[in-house]
């Protein structure tokens, strides 16, 4: 039996009085997931980033001014208005959803959005901000919009071929388009006609960028960077450069920056072309991180990384300045348990306790207590409480064991081996049911310490107990198992497919009080994929009642049953709860809830940005957000605007009035 010490951290709270004028409080962390785009607004000196986490973040020389949750989808292809606090980007699942969103980051307001049929090839604002344009892989490739309203304009609708890159002159009178065929098209925007015959240049160049004067372009083809003249089409210079994944043109100087991916390292390379010759100026290898997006400007090269962090590269000194703090601890799951929250994080379970969580008060607590329990493995795990004293812990990323965890002394007892990463564990009395990522199911008797039953099949997504002798699995259908639902007899091993219209079912729960089976799955409704939460009834669950549906795929949605009420995060926006007259919504928060858990008077969710949100279960009112940071630091943000932090938690927060930073001491921190 393994024993580990539980360390209790009780911190002195710092707080912001709810009676003082409320400034804007910004947690100084990068994206929770890969950075997708970086852009610079020269007029303000601001840098804007978007990420896989669906947020827009606005930076001023390394300080985070704004962080806005815009979508549940990743945000890419970022551009910024030349003068206003407005950005445009594509929210996409990279499959069949592409939505152009134009957004004001100061007002936290979506100005308009447009659904695009497929991935855009180019996206840009004109130099004065009058036009917004994008192009697609279509004969009528180019679309120009009124940047203020989003209204389409009848300009350049002739359909002269696929446009992979475009540029509008500083006077906004001429548009230059590069076509993969190698043609350069000049379009007169004032008279809505071509200005000249197409100019031929090198075809099939990627990542084409234009300099601010509209005289030169740079593109990438066959592991070589090419500088070409937009007036003559002639290639002026070429430079061999393998593994280029992103190119950024300097807004004033004749320079570009690019990301080069070598076999074992990545580089940020700066290249000068002031003499019409591509000349390498500098190379910088950022420490211990993979760059994925950049923007070059007069102050340096702002760079976004795969791990969600950002920073500025100084090419002249080869220096690198990281922005913000490391992001919140990557909480992957949560269980509300006997007045305590158990948050699963890499290598640990963090137990969080407060009067609010115990249901003794809905007011913001003066402090919270956190107990960090080191796990027998370093990866993210799962936790399932059994009773007040014990719980089951498992490795969610690598083959390992299921462990019995004792709360009183912090010990772990290995129960049974798991051949691949464990997806989930369920209990029914002394019986434990485990599901591996490879589709293996084990039934384990906790009292006798032995495996009673094993079953394996590909495509299994979830499993639930029906009674002492049978379980039901949700899966992706296959030739061998054409139904997404299968009942398995644990005594005989008999498998019986059940009728269901879902394309796949990935979450299940059986309610023994009503004998209803609840499922979350994907359905094809007249050619549109929907995520559907439904209730199944009958001896073979043959009668279905759709409860909620969401257009598109929401694989992160979850639901829980609590007595006669069902709570769900389906829809990627708000927690919804069932009632006699249908579903109603909890108070909205600036996060996207994923997994949820209920206990006594509260409902808790772990969100897409790794924060934890707490609601009053009865009223649906949002109570607080909890952030867990490295070094056992935490921050609690209340619904009244108050802030409580651990002793070091305030290092993760800055306070602003507009873009002006205010001393946190002025507001009681």
MARBAMAR-185594 format. One record per residue (C-alpha): residue in three letters; x negated, y negated, z negated. Coordinates in steps of 0.5 Angstrom, whole numbers, padded with zeros to 4 digits, always signed. Layout:
// MARBAMAR-185594
ALAXYZ ...
This chain:
// MARBAMAR-185594
UNK+0000+0000+0000 UNK-0003-0007+0002 UNK-0002-0013-0003 UNK-0003-0020-0001 UNK-0003-0026-0005 UNK+0003-0031-0004 UNK+0001-0038-0005 UNK+0006-0043-0007 UNK+0006-0050-0005 UNK+0010-0056-0008 UNK+0008-0062-0005 UNK+0010-0069-0008 UNK+0015-0072-0003 UNK+0014-0079+0001 UNK+0021-0082+0003 UNK+0024-0087+0007 UNK+0030-0091+0003 UNK+0036-0090+0007 UNK+0038-0097+0005 UNK+0032-0101+0009 UNK+0032-0102+0016 UNK+0031-0096+0020 UNK+0025-0096+0024 UNK+0023-0091+0030 UNK+0020-0085+0027 UNK+0016-0081+0032 UNK+0012-0075+0030 UNK+0005-0075+0033 UNK+0005-0068+0037 UNK+0004-0066+0044 UNK+0009-0062+0048 UNK+0011-0055+0045 UNK+0009-0051+0051 UNK+0005-0053+0058 UNK+0005-0060+0060 UNK+0008-0060+0067 UNK+0007-0067+0070 UNK+0003-0074+0068 UNK+0004-0081+0070 UNK+0001-0088+0069 UNK+0005-0094+0069 UNK+0000-0099+0071 UNK+0004-0105+0069 UNK+0005-0103+0062 UNK-0001-0099+0061 UNK+0003-0093+0058 UNK+0002-0086+0060 UNK+0008-0081+0061 UNK+0008-0074+0061 UNK+0013-0068+0062 UNK+0013-0061+0060 UNK+0016-0054+0060 UNK+0020-0056+0053 UNK+0024-0061+0057 UNK+0022-0067+0054 UNK+0019-0074+0056 UNK+0014-0077+0052 UNK+0011-0084+0053 UNK+0004-0085+0050 UNK+0000-0092+0049 UNK-0008-0090+0049 UNK-0007-0084+0045 UNK-0001-0086+0041 UNK+0006-0083+0042 UNK+0011-0088+0042 UNK+0017-0084+0045 UNK+0019-0077+0045 UNK+0026-0075+0048 UNK+0029-0068+0049 UNK+0032-0069+0056 UNK+0034-0062+0058 UNK+0033-0055+0056 UNK+0030-0054+0063 UNK+0022-0055+0064 UNK+0021-0062+0067 UNK+0016-0063+0073 UNK+0014-0068+0079 UNK+0014-0074+0074 UNK+0014-0081+0077 UNK+0015-0087+0073 UNK+0018-0094+0076 UNK+0013-0099+0077 UNK+0015-0104+0072 UNK+0021-0102+0068 UNK+0022-0096+0062 UNK+0024-0091+0067 UNK+0022-0085+0070 UNK+0024-0079+0075 UNK+0023-0072+0075 UNK+0026-0065+0077 UNK+0029-0061+0072 UNK+0028-0054+0074 UNK+0028-0046+0073 UNK+0024-0045+0079 UNK+0029-0041+0082 UNK+0036-0044+0084 UNK+0037-0050+0080 UNK+0033-0057+0082 UNK+0036-0063+0079 UNK+0033-0070+0080 UNK+0034-0074+0073 UNK+0033-0081+0073 UNK+0032-0083+0065 UNK+0031-0089+0061 UNK+0026-0087+0055 UNK+0027-0094+0051 UNK+0035-0093+0051 UNK+0034-0085+0051 UNK+0039-0085+0057 UNK+0040-0082+0063 UNK+0042-0087+0069 UNK+0044-0082+0074 UNK+0042-0075+0076 UNK+0043-0071+0083 UNK+0043-0064+0085 UNK+0038-0062+0090 UNK+0038-0056+0094 UNK+0031-0053+0093 UNK+0024-0055+0091 UNK+0022-0062+0093 UNK+0016-0063+0097 UNK+0015-0070+0095 UNK+0018-0075+0090 UNK+0016-0083+0089 UNK+0018-0090+0087 UNK+0017-0096+0092 UNK+0012-0101+0089 UNK+0017-0106+0087 UNK+0022-0101+0085 UNK+0027-0102+0090 UNK+0027-0095+0093 UNK+0027-0088+0090 UNK+0025-0082+0095 UNK+0025-0075+0096 UNK+0024-0070+0101 UNK+0025-0062+0102 UNK+0024-0057+0107 UNK+0029-0058+0112 UNK+0029-0062+0119 UNK+0033-0068+0115 UNK+0028-0067+0110 UNK+0027-0075+0107 UNK+0032-0078+0103 UNK+0032-0085+0100 UNK+0036-0088+0095 UNK+0038-0094+0091 UNK+0033-0093+0085 UNK+0038-0097+0081 UNK+0044-0094+0082 UNK+0042-0087+0086 UNK+0047-0089+0092 UNK+0044-0085+0098 UNK+0042-0090+0103 UNK+0043-0089+0111 UNK+0035-0090+0112 UNK+0030-0085+0116 UNK+0036-0080+0117 UNK+0034-0079+0124 UNK+0031-0072+0122 UNK+0024-0072+0125 UNK+0022-0066+0121 UNK+0019-0063+0114 UNK+0016-0069+0110 UNK+0011-0066+0105 UNK+0008-0073+0103 UNK+0011-0080+0103 UNK+0008-0087+0102 UNK+0012-0094+0102 UNK+0008-0100+0103 UNK+0007-0106+0098 UNK+0012-0110+0102 UNK+0017-0105+0102 UNK+0018-0106+0109 UNK+0014-0099+0112 UNK+0014-0092+0110 UNK+0009-0087+0112 UNK+0010-0080+0112 UNK+0006-0074+0113 UNK+0009-0068+0116 UNK+0005-0061+0115 UNK+0005-0060+0123 UNK+0000-0066+0122 UNK+0004-0072+0125 UNK+0004-0078+0121 UNK+0010-0082+0122 UNK+0011-0090+0121 UNK+0018-0092+0119 UNK+0020-0099+0119 UNK+0025-0100+0113 UNK+0028-0107+0115 UNK+0030-0105+0122 UNK+0031-0097+0120 UNK+0027-0095+0126 UNK+0020-0092+0128 UNK+0015-0097+0129 UNK+0010-0092+0133 UNK+0009-0086+0136 UNK+0007-0080+0131 UNK+0000-0080+0130 UNK-0004-0073+0130 UNK-0008-0071+0124 UNK-0010-0065+0121 UNK-0004-0060+0120 UNK-0002-0056+0113 UNK-0006-0060+0108 UNK-0003-0060+0101 UNK-0003-0064+0095 UNK-0003-0070+0100 UNK-0004-0077+0097 UNK-0005-0084+0099 UNK-0009-0090+0097 UNK-0005-0096+0095 UNK-0007-0100+0101 UNK-0004-0095+0106 UNK-0010-0094+0110 UNK-0013-0087+0107 UNK-0010-0081+0105 UNK-0013-0075+0102 UNK-0011-0067+0103 UNK-0013-0060+0101 UNK-0014-0055+0106 UNK-0018-0048+0106 UNK-0022-0050+0100 UNK-0024-0056+0102 UNK-0022-0064+0101 UNK-0021-0068+0107 UNK-0021-0076+0107 UNK-0017-0078+0113 UNK-0015-0085+0117 UNK-0008-0086+0117 UNK-0008-0091+0123 UNK-0012-0086+0127 UNK-0011-0080+0124 UNK-0018-0078+0124 UNK-0022-0074+0119 UNK-0027-0078+0116 UNK-0030-0074+0111 UNK-0030-0067+0108 UNK-0032-0064+0102 UNK-0032-0056+0100 UNK-0028-0055+0093 UNK-0025-0049+0091 UNK-0020-0048+0086 UNK-0016-0054+0087 UNK-0010-0054+0083 UNK-0008-0062+0082 UNK-0010-0069+0085 UNK-0009-0076+0083 UNK-0010-0082+0087 UNK-0013-0088+0083 UNK-0008-0094+0084 UNK-0013-0099+0085 UNK-0020-0096+0086 UNK-0022-0092+0092 UNK-0023-0085+0087 UNK-0019-0079+0086 UNK-0019-0074+0080 UNK-0018-0067+0081 UNK-0017-0060+0077 UNK-0022-0055+0079 UNK-0020-0048+0077 UNK-0027-0043+0077 UNK-0027-0036+0075 UNK-0028-0037+0068 UNK-0028-0045+0066 UNK-0024-0051+0069 UNK-0027-0058+0071 UNK-0024-0065+0072 UNK-0028-0067+0078 UNK-0028-0075+0080 UNK-0029-0077+0087 UNK-0031-0083+0090 UNK-0029-0085+0098 UNK-0031-0093+0098 UNK-0036-0092+0103 UNK-0031-0087+0107 UNK-0035-0081+0105 UNK-0032-0076+0099 UNK-0038-0077+0094 UNK-0037-0073+0087 UNK-0038-0078+0082 UNK-0037-0073+0075 UNK-0035-0067+0073 UNK-0032-0065+0066 UNK-0030-0059+0063 UNK-0025-0060+0057 UNK-0027-0056+0051 UNK-0023-0050+0050 UNK-0016-0051+0054 UNK-0014-0051+0061 UNK-0012-0057+0064 UNK-0006-0057+0069 UNK-0004-0064+0070 UNK-0007-0071+0071 UNK-0007-0078+0072 UNK-0013-0083+0074 UNK-0013-0090+0072 UNK-0018-0096+0070 UNK-0018-0093+0063 UNK-0020-0086+0065 UNK-0017-0079+0067 UNK-0010-0078+0063 UNK-0010-0070+0062 UNK-0004-0065+0060 UNK-0006-0058+0058 UNK-0003-0051+0058 UNK-0003-0051+0051 UNK+0002-0057+0051 UNK-0004-0062+0048 UNK-0006-0068+0052 UNK-0012-0073+0052 UNK-0016-0078+0056 UNK-0023-0076+0060 UNK-0028-0081+0060 UNK-0032-0079+0066 UNK-0038-0084+0065 UNK-0039-0081+0058 UNK-0036-0074+0060 UNK-0032-0075+0053 UNK-0026-0073+0051 UNK-0021-0076+0047 UNK-0015-0071+0044 UNK-0008-0075+0043 UNK-0004-0074+0037 UNK-0004-0068+0032 UNK-0003-0060+0034 UNK+0004-0059+0035 UNK+0009-0056+0029 UNK+0007-0049+0027 UNK+0010-0044+0033 UNK+0016-0042+0029 UNK+0019-0036+0033 UNK+0025-0034+0029 UNK+0029-0035+0022 UNK+0033-0032+0017 UNK+0037-0036+0012 UNK+0037-0031+0006 UNK+0039-0032-0001 UNK+0039-0039-0001 UNK+0032-0039+0002 UNK+0029-0040+0009 UNK+0025-0035+0012 UNK+0021-0038+0018 UNK+0017-0033+0022 UNK+0010-0036+0025 UNK+0004-0033+0028 UNK+0001-0029+0022 UNK+0005-0031+0017 UNK+0012-0032+0014 UNK+0014-0038+0011 UNK+0019-0038+0006 UNK+0023-0045+0005 UNK+0027-0047-0001 UNK+0031-0053-0004 UNK+0037-0055-0007 UNK+0040-0056+0000 UNK+0039-0049+0002 UNK+0041-0046-0004 UNK+0048-0049-0003 UNK+0047-0053-0009 UNK+0048-0060-0006 UNK+0049-0063+0001 UNK+0044-0069+0000 UNK+0037-0069+0002 UNK+0033-0066-0003 UNK+0027-0070-0006 UNK+0022-0064-0004 UNK+0022-0057-0001 UNK+0018-0051-0004 UNK+0014-0047+0002 UNK+0011-0040+0000 UNK+0006-0038+0006 UNK+0006-0030+0006 UNK+0000-0028+0010 UNK+0002-0022+0015 UNK-0002-0015+0016 UNK-0003-0018+0023 UNK-0005-0025+0026 UNK+0001-0025+0032 UNK+0008-0027+0031 UNK+0013-0023+0027 UNK+0020-0022+0025 UNK+0023-0021+0019 UNK+0029-0018+0016 UNK+0032-0018+0009 UNK+0034-0012+0006 UNK+0036-0015-0001 UNK+0034-0020-0006 UNK+0027-0016-0007 UNK+0025-0013+0000 UNK+0025-0014+0007 UNK+0022-0011+0013 UNK+0017-0014+0017 UNK+0014-0013+0024 UNK+0009-0015+0030 UNK+0013-0018+0036 UNK+0007-0019+0040 UNK+0003-0012+0040 UNK+0004-0005+0038 UNK+0003-0004+0030 UNK+0008-0002+0025 UNK+0014-0004+0021 UNK+0013-0006+0014 UNK+0017-0006+0008 UNK+0015-0013+0004 UNK+0016-0014-0003 UNK+0018-0021-0005 UNK+0016-0020-0012 UNK+0008-0018-0011 UNK+0007-0020-0004 UNK+0005-0012-0002 UNK+0006-0009+0005 UNK+0008-0002+0006 UNK+0007+0001+0013 UNK+0013+0005+0015 UNK+0013+0008+0022 UNK+0009+0006+0028 UNK+0011+0002+0034 UNK+0008+0004+0041 UNK+0009-0003+0044 UNK+0011-0010+0041 UNK+0018-0009+0037 UNK+0023-0013+0039 UNK+0028-0013+0034 UNK+0030-0009+0027 UNK+0037-0007+0025 UNK+0039-0004+0018 UNK+0046+0000+0016 UNK+0045+0002+0009 UNK+0038+0006+0008 UNK+0038+0007+0016 UNK+0033+0002+0020 UNK+0034+0002+0027 UNK+0028-0001+0031 UNK+0028-0003+0039 UNK+0021-0004+0042 UNK+0020-0008+0048 UNK+0019-0002+0052 UNK+0026+0000+0051 UNK+0024+0005+0045 UNK+0029+0006+0040 UNK+0028+0009+0033 UNK+0032+0011+0027 UNK+0029+0011+0021 UNK+0031+0013+0014 UNK+0028+0008+0009 UNK+0030+0013+0003 UNK+0027+0019+0006 UNK+0021+0015+0009 UNK+0022+0019+0016 UNK+0024+0018+0023 UNK+0031+0021+0024 UNK+0032+0020+0032 UNK+0028+0017+0038 UNK+0031+0015+0045 UNK+0027+0011+0050 UNK+0030+0008+0057 UNK+0027+0002+0061 UNK+0031-0004+0061 UNK+0034-0004+0054 UNK+0035-0011+0052 UNK+0039-0010+0045 UNK+0042-0005+0041 UNK+0047-0005+0035 UNK+0050+0000+0030 UNK+0057+0002+0031 UNK+0058+0007+0026 UNK+0054+0013+0022 UNK+0053+0017+0028 UNK+0053+0012+0034 UNK+0050+0006+0037 UNK+0051+0002+0043 UNK+0045-0001+0047 UNK+0046-0007+0052 UNK+0041-0006+0058 UNK+0040-0008+0065 UNK+0043-0003+0070 UNK+0039+0002+0074 UNK+0040+0008+0079 UNK+0040+0012+0073 UNK+0044+0008+0068 UNK+0049+0004+0073 UNK+0053+0001+0067 UNK+0050-0005+0062 UNK+0053-0002+0056 UNK+0051+0005+0054 UNK+0054+0009+0047 UNK+0049+0014+0044 UNK+0051+0019+0039 UNK+0045+0020+0034 UNK+0047+0027+0032 UNK+0047+0030+0039 UNK+0044+0025+0043 UNK+0049+0025+0048 UNK+0049+0018+0052 UNK+0056+0015+0055 UNK+0056+0009+0060 UNK+0062+0004+0058 UNK+0065+0000+0064 UNK+0063-0007+0064 UNK+0062-0012+0069 UNK+0056-0016+0067 UNK+0050-0016+0071 UNK+0046-0015+0064 UNK+0047-0015+0057 UNK+0042-0018+0053 UNK+0045-0019+0046 UNK+0050-0015+0042 UNK+0054-0015+0035 UNK+0059-0010+0033 UNK+0064-0012+0027 UNK+0066-0007+0023 UNK+0072-0011+0020 UNK+0076-0011+0027 UNK+0072-0006+0031 UNK+0070-0011+0036 UNK+0064-0011+0040 UNK+0061-0018+0042 UNK+0056-0019+0048 UNK+0052-0024+0051 UNK+0050-0023+0058 UNK+0050-0025+0065 UNK+0056-0025+0070 UNK+0057-0026+0078 UNK+0063-0030+0078 UNK+0064-0032+0086 UNK+0057-0032+0087 UNK+0055-0036+0081 UNK+0051-0034+0075 UNK+0054-0035+0069 UNK+0052-0033+0062 UNK+0058-0030+0058 UNK+0060-0029+0051 UNK+0065-0024+0050 UNK+0069-0020+0046 UNK+0070-0013+0047 UNK+0076-0008+0044 UNK+0079-0001+0045 UNK+0077+0006+0044 UNK+0071+0005+0049 UNK+0071-0003+0049 UNK+0074-0003+0056 UNK+0078-0009+0054 UNK+0074-0016+0055 UNK+0076-0023+0053 UNK+0071-0028+0055 UNK+0070-0033+0049 UNK+0065-0038+0052 UNK+0061-0039+0059 UNK+0055-0043+0061 UNK+0053-0044+0068 UNK+0047-0041+0069 UNK+0042-0037+0065 UNK+0041-0038+0058 UNK+0037-0032+0056 UNK+0035-0036+0049 UNK+0042-0037+0047 UNK+0044-0033+0040 UNK+0050-0032+0036 UNK+0052-0029+0029 UNK+0058-0027+0026 UNK+0060-0029+0019 UNK+0067-0027+0016 UNK+0072-0029+0021 UNK+0068-0034+0025 UNK+0063-0033+0030 UNK+0057-0038+0031 UNK+0053-0039+0038 UNK+0048-0043+0041 UNK+0050-0042+0048 UNK+0050-0048+0052 UNK+0043-0051+0050 UNK+0046-0057+0047 UNK+0050-0056+0041 UNK+0052-0050+0036 UNK+0059-0048+0037 UNK+0064-0044+0032 UNK+0070-0041+0033 UNK+0077-0042+0030 UNK+0084-0041+0031 UNK+0085-0046+0036 UNK+0078-0044+0040 UNK+0071-0047+0039 UNK+0069-0053+0036 UNK+0062-0056+0036 UNK+0057-0058+0030 UNK+0054-0065+0030 UNK+0049-0065+0036 UNK+0042-0066+0034 UNK+0036-0068+0039 UNK+0034-0061+0040 UNK+0036-0055+0043 UNK+0038-0049+0038 UNK+0036-0042+0040 UNK+0036-0037+0034 UNK+0041-0038+0029 UNK+0042-0036+0022 UNK+0048-0037+0017 UNK+0048-0037+0009 UNK+0052-0039+0004 UNK+0054-0046+0005 UNK+0049-0048+0011 UNK+0047-0046+0018 UNK+0040-0046+0021 UNK+0037-0046+0028 UNK+0030-0045+0030 UNK+0029-0050+0036 UNK+0026-0050+0043 UNK+0021-0055+0040 UNK+0019-0050+0034 UNK+0023-0055+0029 UNK+0028-0052+0024 UNK+0035-0056+0024 UNK+0040-0055+0018 UNK+0048-0056+0018 UNK+0053-0056+0013 UNK+0057-0049+0015 UNK+0064-0051+0013 UNK+0064-0059+0016 UNK+0059-0058+0022 UNK+0055-0064+0019 UNK+0048-0064+0021 UNK+0044-0065+0014 UNK+0036-0065+0016 UNK+0031-0062+0020 UNK+0024-0059+0018 UNK+0018-0059+0021 UNK+0012-0054+0019 UNK+0005-0056+0021 UNK-0002-0053+0020 UNK-0005-0053+0013 UNK+0001-0052+0010 UNK+0004-0059+0011 UNK+0011-0060+0012 UNK+0016-0066+0014 UNK+0024-0066+0012 UNK+0028-0071+0016 UNK+0035-0073+0013 UNK+0041-0074+0017 UNK+0041-0081+0013 UNK+0034-0083+0016 UNK+0030-0081+0010 UNK+0024-0078+0011 UNK+0020-0073+0006 UNK+0013-0070+0007 UNK+0008-0066+0004 UNK+0002-0070+0002 UNK-0001-0069+0008 UNK+0005-0069+0013 UNK+0005-0076+0014 UNK-0001-0076+0018 UNK+0004-0073+0023 UNK+0008-0079+0023 UNK+0008-0086+0026 UNK+0013-0092+0025 UNK+0015-0097+0031 UNK+0019-0103+0032 UNK+0019-0103+0039 UNK+0012-0101+0041 UNK+0009-0104+0035 UNK+0007-0100+0030 UNK+0009-0101+0023 UNK+0005-0099+0017 UNK+0009-0093+0014 UNK+0007-0096+0007 UNK+0012-0102+0008 UNK+0018-0097+0009 UNK+0016-0093+0002 UNK+0012-0088+0005 
